């Protein structure tokens, strides 16, 4: 196999450049967004029911 074909093959394989640390941060951020959204929905439903929380 020629050297140029090897280089092209190496470039093609490196599609996934996201590090493990970045993936963990992304999962944590998604979980936090879900929790904040759930708390906002609960707070809104209690507010509509007539309860004053804050």
C-alpha positions in Angstrom: 0.0 0.0 0.0 1.4 3.4 -0.9 2.1 6.0 1.7 -0.5 8.4 0.4 -3.2 5.8 0.6 -2.2 5.1 4.2 -2.5 8.8 5.1 -5.9 9.1 3.5 -7.1 6.0 5.5 -5.8 7.5 8.7 -7.6 10.8 8.1 -10.8 8.9 7.4 -10.7 6.9 10.6 -10.4 10.0 12.9 -14.0 11.0 12.7 -14.7 10.8 16.4 -12.6 13.6 17.9 -14.8 14.1 21.0 -12.8 13.2 24.1 -14.2 11.2 27.0 -14.1 14.2 29.3 -16.2 16.2 26.8 -18.7 13.4 26.6 -19.0 13.2 30.4 -19.5 17.0 30.6 -22.2 16.8 27.9 -24.1 14.1 29.7 -24.0 16.0 33.0 -25.2 19.2 31.3 -28.1 17.3 29.7 -29.1 15.8 33.1 -28.9 19.3 34.7 -31.1 20.7 31.9 -33.6 17.9 32.5 -33.7 18.4 36.2 -34.2 22.2 35.9 -37.0 21.7 33.4 -38.7 19.2 35.6 -38.4 21.5 38.6 -39.8 24.4 36.5 -42.7 22.3 35.4 -43.5 21.2 39.0 -43.2 24.8 40.3 -45.5 26.1 37.5 -48.1 23.4 38.2 -48.1 24.2 41.9 -48.2 27.9 41.2 -51.2 27.4 38.9 -52.9 25.3 41.7 -52.7 28.4 43.9 -49.7 27.5 46.2 -47.2 30.3 46.8 -43.7 28.8 47.2 -41.5 31.8 47.2 
